[in-house]
Amino acid sequence: MKAEKLLIELENLAEKLGLDVRYEHGDFQGDLCIINEDGQVIIQRKASLDKKIAVLSRGLGRMDLGNIYVLPELRKLLESDEMKKEKEDESS
């Protein structure tokens, strides 16, 4: 899947999960943010396409995806070893 399509599919998945994806200006890395039970993934607007995909997939990889259909290619990305490691680190 091309990078542009991958980003769109990740954004669609975020929407299904009730997350807002925001592209903002500023000096930050970007990540998932939960405020008063409202989830947002905030991404640096000027980040490269690959960085936007990485930030969004990292945030979505922390969500419970057990009861939602996820395209196989997206699921593979979200369940990659790197994503699993981050989930383990958070639960420690």
Buried (B, 14 or more C-beta within 10 A) or exposed (E): EEEEEBBEBBBEBBEEBEBEBEEEEEEEEBBBBEEEEEBBBBBBEEBEEEBBBBBBBBBBBBBEBEEEEBBEEBEEBBBEEEBEEBEEEEEE
